[in-house]
Amino acid sequence: MRRLLAALFLLAFLAPAAPALSGAEEDLARAGFVEPVALDRSLVLDMRYAGTNNFSGQAVYPSARCFLRADVAKRLLAAQAELRKKGLGLKLFDCYRPFHVQERFWAIVPDERYVARPEKKDGVIVQGSKHNRGAAVDVGLVDSKERELPMPSGFDDFTEKAHRDYQGASAEALKNRAALERAMSAQGFEPLPTEWWHFDGPGWQGYEMLDLPLP
C-alpha cells in the first residue's frame, strides 16, 4: 500500500498542471460561457474576425477562439453530432462578439439588414447584436475531410445572394444551404433571413449584452 501511495504521489507530482485561466477566460466563464471546440474537437474553426479575411479587412479579435453561452453551445454540439452521422460538419465563423467590436462594424456597414445597430444610454448597452449576448453563431458546412462546402455566397456577403430566399445559386449550393438550416433548426436555432450563416439560439432575450474582452 505504501508503495502504491508513493507511486500515485509521484505521478501527481510529475503530471503537467492544467494551465491557469486568463483573466478574460475567467470573466467569460463566470458569465456562463463555454468554448465549444474544447468539448468537441471535430468542430472546424475559421474565426474570420481574428484575421483580415473579413468585410472590415481588419483583425478585430485577439485570437481565433469561439465562446458561447452554455445552452447555445450544447445545441451547437447536438447539431454537429447529427451532421457527423451524415459525413458533414460545422465550420465556425463567429460566436460571441464584444460590444465594442459591434460599434466598429456598424461604423463600416450601418445597415440593419446585416449589422445590428449598437447603442448605449448613460453608459449602459441598450441595443446590439445577439452575438453580443453570446447567443448567436455564424456557421458553414464542411465535408468529412473538413473541406468547406459551397453556399450561395461567401461569408459576410452583404448582397441578396446571402438571403435565405435567394434561388439564383447552383443546385449544390442551395442543397448545402438547406442542409445547414435543417441541422441548426432541428436544435432550436432561429435562422436570420438575410444571412444564410447566421443562427440565433432560442432564449437569446434572456442573455445580457456584454463587452467582455476575448482572451
Backbone hydrogen bonds, N-H to C=O, Kabsch-Sander energy under -0.5 kcal/mol:
donor,donor_aa,acceptor,acceptor_aa,energy
5,L,1,M,-2.8
6,A,2,R,-2.4
7,A,3,R,-2.3
8,L,4,L,-2.5
9,F,5,L,-2.4
10,L,6,A,-2.1
11,L,7,A,-2.4
12,A,8,L,-2.4
13,F,9,F,-2.0
14,L,10,L,-2.3
15,A,11,L,-2.1
26,E,22,S,-2.4
27,D,23,G,-2.1
28,L,24,A,-2.1
29,A,25,E,-2.5
30,R,26,E,-2.4
31,A,27,D,-1.3
32,G,29,A,-1.5
33,F,28,L,-2.4
34,V,68,L,-2.8
38,A,35,E,-1.6
39,L,35,E,-0.6
39,L,36,P,-1.6
40,D,36,P,-1.5
43,L,40,D,-1.5
44,V,90,L,-2.2
46,D,92,L,-2.7
48,R,46,D,-1.4
48,R,93,F,-0.9
49,Y,93,F,-0.6
50,A,47,M,-1.8
51,G,48,R,-1.6
54,N,52,T,-2.1
57,G,54,N,-1.3
60,V,49,Y,-2.3
60,V,58,Q,-0.8
61,Y,49,Y,-2.1
65,R,63,S,-1.5
68,L,34,V,-2.3
69,R,134,G,-2.3
70,A,32,G,-2.0
73,A,69,R,-2.7
74,K,70,A,-2.3
75,R,71,D,-1.9
76,L,72,V,-2.1
77,L,73,A,-2.5
78,A,74,K,-1.7
79,A,75,R,-2.1
80,Q,76,L,-2.3
81,A,77,L,-2.3
82,E,78,A,-1.9
83,L,79,A,-2.3
84,R,80,Q,-2.3
85,K,81,A,-0.9
86,K,83,L,-1.5
87,G,84,R,-1.5
88,L,83,L,-2.4
89,G,142,V,-1.5
91,K,140,G,-2.2
92,L,44,V,-3.3
93,F,91,K,-0.5
93,F,138,D,-3.1
94,D,138,D,-1.2
96,Y,67,F,-1.8
97,R,131,H,-1.8
99,F,210,L,-1.2
101,V,98,P,-1.1
102,Q,98,P,-1.3
103,E,99,F,-1.9
104,R,100,H,-1.3
105,F,101,V,-2.4
106,W,102,Q,-2.4
107,A,103,E,-1.6
108,I,104,R,-0.9
108,I,105,F,-0.6
109,V,105,F,-3.1
111,D,109,V,-2.2
114,Y,111,D,-2.0
115,V,111,D,-2.7
119,E,127,Q,-2.5
121,K,124,V,-2.6
124,V,121,K,-1.7
126,V,119,E,-2.6
127,Q,119,E,-1.6
132,N,129,S,-0.7
133,R,130,K,-0.7
134,G,131,H,-1.4
135,A,130,K,-2.1
137,V,199,F,-2.4
138,D,94,D,-2.8
139,V,137,V,-0.5
139,V,197,W,-2.5
140,G,91,K,-2.3
142,V,89,G,-2.2
143,D,147,R,-1.9
144,S,87,G,-0.5
146,E,143,D,-2.1
149,L,141,L,-2.8
157,D,154,G,-1.0
158,F,156,D,-0.8
159,T,157,D,-1.5
162,A,159,T,-1.7
163,H,160,E,-1.2
164,R,193,P,-2.8
166,Y,163,H,-1.5
174,L,170,S,-2.3
175,K,171,A,-2.1
176,N,172,E,-2.3
177,R,173,A,-2.4
178,A,174,L,-2.1
179,A,175,K,-2.2
180,L,176,N,-2.4
181,E,177,R,-2.3
182,R,178,A,-2.4
183,A,179,A,-2.1
184,M,180,L,-2.2
185,S,181,E,-2.8
186,A,182,R,-2.0
187,Q,184,M,-1.2
188,G,185,S,-2.0
189,F,184,M,-1.9
190,E,200,D,-3.0
192,L,198,H,-2.1
195,E,192,L,-1.2
196,W,162,A,-1.2
198,H,195,E,-1.2
199,F,137,V,-2.1
200,D,190,E,-2.9
201,G,135,A,-3.6
204,W,201,G,-1.1
206,G,203,G,-1.9
207,Y,204,W,-1.8
210,L,132,N,-2.3
